[in-house]
Amino acid sequence: MVVHQSRPVRLVTRASRLVVNLALGVVVLVAASFVVPGLLGFERYVIVGGSMSGTFERGSVAFERLVPVADLEVGDIITYQPPAESGLTTLVTHRIVAVRETRRGEHLFRTQGDANAQADPWTFSLPEGQQPRVDFTVPLVGHAFMAIADRETRMLLVGVPAGLVCLWGLGDLARLLVGLRRRQHAPHSSLTLQGA
């Protein structure tokens, strides 16, 4: 027995499948954005401040590669932890405006945000042998990462698609059960053979 769906039911079914497919596509893209850069050798940082405005804006994602500290030069943009005496506890992404080598062969750096009128009031060294240097940025994408960092938004992004998948599955189950019930209650036809 074939159960035919009415036009509104078919439209709702198609719309729900479209929404579920779009949600799954978004999940795949977000997962890929976490995995692929690392596989290509990039570190990624979301720009949350406006000190580099004009070069890249808040909400951009900076893609960086590790380079030897000795290769850093004036004009490079780096993401680093400012020295403790600066009072800052978050990473900073600024342009190197001065490099000085000490007698001990240590490199001292001074940075400045492109939108700032003055250089940062500290100098610092990079004790590690390598340092992330910005290769390129992608505007606006960081807003999605910032949203995902928010617990309520993350629950919404995970919960809504999961709820839609459950509803879709329940709808399919209900249609199956209705079809089985109709088959059980349908009158059985019998064939009568008549002799000649």
C-alpha positions as CSV (number, residue, x, y, z in Angstrom):
1,M,0.0,0.0,0.0
2,V,1.4,3.4,-1.0
3,V,0.6,6.4,1.3
4,H,0.4,9.6,-0.6
5,Q,1.3,12.8,1.2
6,S,-0.6,16.0,0.8
7,R,1.1,19.0,-0.8
8,P,1.6,20.9,2.5
9,V,3.1,17.8,4.2
10,R,5.5,17.3,1.2
11,L,6.6,21.0,1.5
12,V,7.2,20.7,5.2
13,T,9.2,17.5,4.7
14,R,11.3,19.1,2.0
15,A,11.8,22.3,4.1
16,S,12.8,20.2,7.2
17,R,15.3,18.2,5.1
18,L,16.8,21.4,3.7
19,V,17.2,22.9,7.2
20,V,18.8,19.7,8.5
21,N,21.2,19.5,5.5
22,L,22.1,23.2,6.0
23,A,22.7,22.7,9.7
24,L,24.9,19.6,9.0
25,G,26.8,21.6,6.3
26,V,27.5,24.4,8.9
27,V,28.7,21.8,11.4
28,V,31.1,20.3,8.8
29,L,32.4,23.8,7.8
30,V,33.0,24.7,11.5
31,A,34.8,21.4,12.1
32,A,36.9,21.8,9.0
33,S,37.9,25.4,10.1
34,F,39.2,23.9,13.3
35,V,41.2,21.1,11.7
36,V,42.4,22.2,8.3
37,P,44.6,25.2,9.3
38,G,46.5,23.1,11.8
39,L,47.1,20.4,9.1
40,L,48.5,23.2,6.8
41,G,50.9,24.4,9.6
42,F,49.0,27.5,10.6
43,E,48.0,28.8,14.1
44,R,44.9,30.9,14.2
45,Y,43.9,33.8,16.4
46,V,40.7,35.8,16.5
47,I,41.3,39.5,16.6
48,V,39.2,40.9,19.5
49,G,40.5,44.4,19.7
50,G,40.7,47.4,17.4
51,S,44.4,48.3,17.8
52,M,45.1,47.0,14.2
53,S,42.1,48.7,12.6
54,G,42.8,49.8,9.1
55,T,45.0,46.7,8.5
56,F,42.5,44.2,9.8
57,E,39.4,44.7,11.9
58,R,37.9,43.2,15.0
59,G,36.4,39.9,14.2
60,S,39.1,39.0,11.6
61,V,41.0,35.7,12.0
62,A,44.8,36.0,11.8
63,F,46.5,32.9,10.3
64,E,50.1,32.6,11.5
65,R,53.1,30.4,10.9
66,L,55.9,29.7,13.3
67,V,59.1,31.3,12.2
68,P,62.5,31.5,13.9
69,V,62.7,34.5,16.3
70,A,66.0,35.5,14.5
71,D,64.0,35.9,11.2
72,L,61.6,38.5,12.7
73,E,62.1,42.0,11.4
74,V,60.5,45.5,11.5
75,G,57.1,45.4,9.8
76,D,56.2,41.8,10.8
77,I,53.0,41.4,12.7
78,I,53.1,38.9,15.6
79,T,50.8,37.6,18.3
80,Y,52.5,37.4,21.7
81,Q,52.0,37.6,25.4
82,P,53.1,41.0,26.6
83,P,55.5,41.1,29.6
84,A,54.0,40.8,33.1
85,E,54.8,44.4,33.9
86,S,52.5,45.5,31.1
87,G,49.5,44.5,33.2
88,L,48.0,42.7,30.1
89,T,46.9,39.1,30.6
90,T,45.7,38.4,27.0
91,L,47.6,37.9,23.8
92,V,48.3,40.9,21.6
93,T,48.7,41.0,17.8
94,H,50.8,44.1,16.9
95,R,53.4,45.1,14.3
96,I,57.1,45.1,15.2
97,V,58.4,48.7,15.0
98,A,61.9,48.1,16.4
99,V,64.3,45.3,16.9
100,R,67.5,45.6,18.9
101,E,70.1,42.9,19.6
102,T,71.7,42.9,23.0
103,R,75.3,42.1,23.7
104,R,74.3,38.6,24.8
105,G,72.7,38.1,21.3
106,E,69.2,38.4,22.6
107,H,66.6,40.2,20.4
108,L,64.5,42.9,22.1
109,F,61.3,43.9,20.3
110,R,59.0,46.9,20.4
111,T,55.5,46.7,18.8
112,Q,52.7,49.1,18.0
113,G,49.1,48.6,16.9
114,D,48.6,50.2,13.5
115,A,45.6,52.2,14.8
116,N,47.6,53.4,17.9
117,A,49.4,56.8,17.9
118,Q,52.3,55.5,19.9
119,A,54.3,52.3,20.3
120,D,53.6,49.9,23.1
121,P,55.3,51.2,26.3
122,W,57.3,48.0,26.8
123,T,60.1,46.1,25.1
124,F,60.3,42.3,25.3
125,S,62.2,39.3,24.3
126,L,60.9,36.1,22.9
127,P,62.5,33.2,24.9
128,E,61.2,30.5,22.6
129,G,63.1,29.7,19.5
130,Q,60.0,30.2,17.3
131,Q,57.3,32.8,17.2
132,P,53.9,33.0,15.3
133,R,54.0,35.6,12.5
134,V,50.9,36.7,10.7
135,D,50.8,35.4,7.1
136,F,47.2,36.6,6.2
137,T,43.9,37.5,7.8
138,V,40.3,36.7,6.9
139,P,37.8,39.4,7.8
140,L,34.6,38.8,9.8
141,V,35.0,35.0,10.3
142,G,36.2,35.5,13.8
143,H,32.7,36.6,14.9
144,A,31.6,33.0,14.4
145,F,34.4,31.8,16.6
146,M,33.6,34.4,19.2
147,A,29.9,33.3,19.1
148,I,31.0,29.6,19.5
149,A,33.0,30.6,22.6
150,D,29.8,31.8,24.2
151,R,28.1,28.8,26.0
152,E,24.5,29.8,25.3
153,T,25.3,30.4,21.6
154,R,27.1,27.1,21.4
155,M,24.2,25.3,23.0
156,L,21.9,26.9,20.4
157,L,24.1,26.0,17.5
158,V,24.3,22.4,18.7
159,G,20.8,22.0,20.2
160,V,18.7,23.4,17.3
161,P,20.2,21.1,14.6
162,A,20.0,18.1,17.0
163,G,16.4,18.9,17.8
164,L,15.5,19.2,14.2
165,V,17.2,15.8,13.4
166,C,15.2,14.3,16.3
167,L,11.9,15.8,15.1
168,W,12.6,14.6,11.5
169,G,13.3,11.1,12.8
170,L,10.2,11.1,15.0
171,G,8.1,12.3,11.9
172,D,9.5,9.5,9.8
173,L,8.7,7.0,12.7
174,A,5.2,8.3,13.0
175,R,4.6,8.0,9.3
176,L,5.9,4.4,9.4
177,L,3.6,3.5,12.3
178,V,0.6,5.1,10.7
179,G,1.3,3.1,7.5
180,L,1.6,-0.2,9.4
181,R,-1.6,0.5,11.4
182,R,-3.5,1.2,8.2
183,R,-2.2,-2.0,6.7
184,Q,-3.3,-4.0,9.7
185,H,-6.9,-2.6,9.6
186,A,-7.3,-2.7,5.9
187,P,-9.9,-5.3,4.8
188,H,-8.3,-8.5,3.4
189,S,-9.4,-9.3,-0.1
190,S,-10.0,-13.0,-0.9
191,L,-9.9,-14.6,-4.3
192,T,-12.6,-17.1,-5.2
193,L,-11.8,-19.6,-7.8
194,Q,-14.8,-20.7,-9.8
195,G,-14.8,-23.9,-11.7
196,A,-15.9,-24.0,-15.3
